[in-house]
Amino acid sequence: MKKDAIDKFFNNIVLARDGSTIDLYESSIDATFERICAALLKNQRGDAVWYDGTSDLSIQKQNAKEIEFSGSMNVMEGQTKHWIEPFRAI
């Protein structure tokens, strides 16, 4: 990821933590989680599996130190298989 994308993600997380209403899709938070999953899970899933964003992503709770996101992550294998897995990030 490029520094400007990381900065945008960080700034939006801070806004959400502070109680601002943020569109989790327009803000690219959803797309950043997609990239994070791809980077973290590449060794487990291999190159054929990729992540195609979330559906129903929402903020479940927030406080001064934590924000909890949840929803469903769209997972693809090649161009033939598609499934949905629960997604949660704190």
VODRENRO-365104 format. One record per atom (N, C-alpha, C): residue in three letters; x negated, y negated, z negated; residue number from 1; atom name. Coordinates in steps of 0.1 Angstrom, whole numbers, plus 2048, in hexadecimal, padded with zeros to 3 digits. Each point is the difference from the previous one (the first is absolute). Layout:
<pts>
 fivo  px  py  pz tigu lolum
  ala   X   Y   Z  NUM    CA
...
</pts>
This chain:
<pts>
 fivo  px  py  pz tigu lolum
  met 7F8 80C 800    1     N
  met 808 7F4 800    1    CA
  met 7F7 7F4 800    1     C
  lys 805 7F6 807    2     N
  lys 7F9 7F3 800    2    CA
  lys 802 7F8 7F3    2     C
  lys 7F7 7F7 7FD    3     N
  lys 801 7F9 7F4    3    CA
  lys 80D 7F7 7FF    3     C
  asp 804 7FA 80B    4     N
  asp 80C 7F8 800    4    CA
  asp 80C 809 7FC    4     C
  ala 801 80C 805    5     N
  ala 80B 809 7FD    5    CA
  ala 800 804 7F1    5     C
  ile 7F4 802 7FB    6     N
  ile 7FE 803 7F2    6    CA
  ile 804 7F4 7F7    6     C
  asp 7FC 7F5 804    7     N
  asp 804 7F3 7F9    7    CA
  asp 80F 7FE 800    7     C
  lys 806 802 80B    8     N
  lys 80E 7FE 802    8    CA
  lys 808 80A 7F6    8     C
  phe 7FB 80D 800    9     N
  phe 806 80A 7F8    9    CA
  phe 7FF 7FC 7F1    9     C
  phe 7F4 7FC 7FC   10     N
  phe 7FD 7FC 7F2   10    CA
  phe 809 7F4 7FC   10     C
  asn 800 7F6 809   11     N
  asn 808 7F4 7FD   11    CA
  asn 80F 803 7FE   11     C
  asn 805 809 809   12     N
  asn 80E 804 7FF   12    CA
  asn 803 808 7F3   12     C
  ile 7F6 809 7FC   13     N
  ile 802 807 7F4   13    CA
  ile 801 7F7 7F4   13     C
  val 7F7 7F6 800   14     N
  val 800 7F6 7F5   14    CA
  val 80E 7F9 800   14     C
  leu 805 7FC 80B   15     N
  leu 80D 7F9 801   15    CA
  leu 80B 809 7FA   15     C
  ala 800 80D 804   16     N
  ala 80A 809 7FB   16    CA
  ala 7FE 802 7F1   16     C
  arg 7F4 801 7FC   17     N
  arg 7FE 802 7F1   17    CA
  arg 805 7F4 7F8   17     C
  asp 7FF 7F5 806   18     N
  asp 805 7F3 7FA   18    CA
  asp 80F 7FE 801   18     C
  gly 807 809 807   19     N
  gly 80E 800 800   19    CA
  gly 806 7FA 80D   19     C
  ser 7F7 7FC 80A   20     N
  ser 805 7FB 80C   20    CA
  ser 807 80B 808   20     C
  thr 80A 7FC 808   21     N
  thr 807 80A 809   21    CA
  thr 7F8 801 80C   21     C
  ile 7FC 80C 804   22     N
  ile 7F8 802 80C   22    CA
  ile 806 80A 809   22     C
  asp 801 7FE 80D   23     N
  asp 804 80A 809   23    CA
  asp 7F4 80A 801   23     C
  leu 802 80C 7FC   24     N
  leu 7F5 809 7FF   24    CA
  leu 7FB 805 80E   24     C
  tyr 808 7FD 80A   25     N
  tyr 7FD 804 80E   25    CA
  tyr 7F9 7F4 807   25     C
  glu 807 7F4 800   26     N
  glu 7FA 7F4 806   26    CA
  glu 7F3 7FC 7FA   26     C
  ser 7FE 803 7F4   27     N
  ser 7F3 7FC 7F9   27    CA
  ser 7F5 80A 803   27     C
  ser 802 80B 807   28     N
  ser 7F7 80A 803   28    CA
  ser 7FC 809 7F4   28     C
  ile 807 7FF 7F5   29     N
  ile 7FD 809 7F5   29    CA
  ile 803 80E 804   29     C
  asp 80A 803 807   30     N
  asp 803 80D 806   30    CA
  asp 7F5 805 809   30     C
  ala 7FC 7F8 809   31     N
  ala 7F5 804 809   31    CA
  ala 7F3 803 7F9   31     C
  thr 7FD 7F8 7F5   32     N
  thr 7F4 803 7F9   32    CA
  thr 801 80D 7F8   32     C
  phe 80B 803 7FB   33     N
  phe 802 80D 7F9   33    CA
  phe 7FE 80C 80B   33     C
  glu 804 7FE 80C   34     N
  glu 7FE 809 80A   34    CA
  glu 7F1 803 803   34     C
  arg 7F8 7F5 800   35     N
  arg 7F2 801 802   35    CA
  arg 7F9 806 7F4   35     C
  ile 805 7FC 7F4   36     N
  ile 7FA 806 7F4   36    CA
  ile 802 80F 800   36     C
  cys 80C 805 803   37     N
  cys 802 80E 800   37    CA
  cys 7F7 807 80A   37     C
  ala 7FF 7FA 80C   38     N
  ala 7F8 806 80A   38    CA
  ala 7F1 802 7FB   38     C
  ala 7FB 7F5 7FA   39     N
  ala 7F2 801 7FB   39    CA
  ala 7FF 80A 7F4   39     C
  leu 809 7FF 7F7   40     N
  leu 7FE 809 7F4   40    CA
  leu 803 80F 803   40     C
  leu 809 803 809   41     N
  leu 804 80E 802   41    CA
  leu 7FA 806 80D   41     C
  lys 7F7 7F9 807   42     N
  lys 7FA 805 80C   42    CA
  lys 7F9 80E 7FE   42     C
  asn 7F9 801 7F6   43     N
  asn 7F8 80D 7FD   43    CA
  asn 80A 80B 7FD   43     C
  gln 80B 7FD 7F9   44     N
  gln 80A 80B 7FD   44    CA
  gln 808 804 80C   44     C
  arg 804 7F6 808   45     N
  arg 809 803 80B   45    CA
  arg 7FA 801 80E   45     C
  gly 7F4 7FB 802   46     N
  gly 7F9 801 80D   46    CA
  gly 805 7F4 809   46     C
  asp 7F9 800 80B   47     N
  asp 802 7F5 80A   47    CA
  asp 80E 801 807   47     C
  ala 806 80B 801   48     N
  ala 80D 801 807   48    CA
  ala 80C 7FA 7F8   48     C
  val 7FE 7FF 7F3   49     N
  val 80B 7FB 7F8   49    CA
  val 7FE 7F1 7FE   49     C
  trp 80B 7F8 802   50     N
  trp 7FF 7F2 7FF   50    CA
  trp 80D 7FB 7F9   50     C
  tyr 800 7F4 7FB   51     N
  tyr 80A 7FA 7F8   51    CA
  tyr 807 7F5 808   51     C
  asp 80D 800 801   52     N
  asp 807 7F6 809   52    CA
  asp 809 7F7 7F7   52     C
  gly 7FB 7FB 7F5   53     N
  gly 807 7F7 7F8   53    CA
  gly 80A 806 7F7   53     C
  thr 806 7F7 7F8   54     N
  thr 80A 805 7F7   54    CA
  thr 80E 7FC 805   54     C
  ser 80A 807 7FA   55     N
  ser 80D 7FC 801   55    CA
  ser 805 7FE 7F2   55     C
  asp 80A 7F7 7FE   56     N
  asp 806 7FD 7F3   56    CA
  asp 7F6 7FC 7F5   56     C
  leu 7F5 7F9 804   57     N
  leu 7F6 7FC 7F6   57    CA
  leu 806 7F5 7F7   57     C
  ser 7FD 801 7F3   58     N
  ser 805 7F6 7F7   58    CA
  ser 7F7 7FF 7F4   58     C
  ile 802 7F5 7F9   59     N
  ile 7F8 7FE 7F3   59    CA
  ile 80A 806 7F5   59     C
  gln 7FB 809 7F9   60     N
  gln 808 806 7F6   60    CA
  gln 7FF 7F9 7F2   60     C
  lys 7F4 7FC 7FD   61     N
  lys 7FE 7F8 7F4   61    CA
  lys 7F3 7F8 801   61     C
  gln 7FF 7F6 7F8   62     N
  gln 7F4 7F8 800   62    CA
  gln 7FF 7F9 7F3   62     C
  asn 7F3 7FE 7FC   63     N
  asn 7FD 7F9 7F4   63    CA
  asn 7F3 7F8 803   63     C
  ala 7FA 7FB 7F5   64     N
  ala 7F4 7F8 802   64    CA
  ala 7F4 807 806   64     C
  lys 800 80E 7FE   65     N
  lys 7F5 808 804   65    CA
  lys 803 80A 80B   65     C
  glu 80C 803 802   66     N
  glu 804 80B 80A   66    CA
  glu 80C 7FC 808   66     C
  ile 800 806 80D   67     N
  ile 80B 800 808   67    CA
  ile 802 80E 805   67     C
  glu 80C 805 800   68     N
  glu 802 80E 805   68    CA
  glu 809 7FF 80C   68     C
  phe 7FA 806 80B   69     N
  phe 807 800 80D   69    CA
  phe 805 80F 802   69     C
  ser 80B 802 806   70     N
  ser 805 80D 803   70    CA
  ser 808 800 80D   70     C
  gly 800 80B 806   71     N
  gly 808 801 80D   71    CA
  gly 7FD 80E 806   71     C
  ser 800 800 80D   72     N
  ser 7FD 80D 807   72    CA
  ser 7F6 7FC 80B   72     C
  met 7F6 809 801   73     N
  met 7F5 7FE 80A   73    CA
  met 803 809 80C   73     C
  asn 800 7FA 80C   74     N
  asn 801 808 80C   74    CA
  asn 7F3 806 804   74     C
  val 800 80D 801   75     N
  val 7F3 807 803   75    CA
  val 802 807 80E   75     C
  met 7F5 7FF 808   76     N
  met 800 806 80D   76    CA
  met 7F4 80A 801   76     C
  glu 802 80A 808   77     N
  glu 7F5 809 804   77    CA
  glu 800 800 80F   77     C
  gly 7F5 7FB 805   78     N
  gly 7FF 7FE 80F   78    CA
  gly 80C 7F8 805   78     C
  gln 806 804 80B   79     N
  gln 80C 7F9 805   79    CA
  gln 80C 809 7FF   79     C
  thr 7FF 80B 7F9   80     N
  thr 80B 80A 800   80    CA
  thr 807 802 7F3   80     C
  lys 7F9 7FF 7F5   81     N
  lys 807 802 7F3   81    CA
  lys 802 7F3 7F8   81     C
  his 80B 7FF 7F9   82     N
  his 803 7F4 7F8   82    CA
  his 807 804 7F4   82     C
  trp 7FC 7FB 7F4   83     N
  trp 807 803 7F4   83    CA
  trp 7FF 7F4 7F7   83     C
  ile 808 800 7F5   84     N
  ile 800 7F5 7F7   84    CA
  ile 7FC 805 7F2   84     C
  glu 7F7 7F9 7FA   85     N
  glu 7FB 804 7F2   85    CA
  glu 803 7F4 7F7   85     C
  pro 802 804 7F3   86     N
  pro 802 7F5 7F6   86    CA
  pro 7F3 7F8 7FF   86     C
  phe 802 7F3 7FE   87     N
  phe 7F5 7F7 7FF   87    CA
  phe 801 7F8 7F3   87     C
  arg 7F5 7FF 7F9   88     N
  arg 800 7F8 7F4   88    CA
  arg 7F2 7FA 7FE   88     C
  ala 7FF 7F4 7FD   89     N
  ala 7F3 7F9 7FD   89    CA
  ala 802 7F7 7F5   89     C
  ile 7F6 800 7F6   90     N
  ile 801 7F7 7F5   90    CA
  ile 7F3 7F8 800   90     C
</pts>
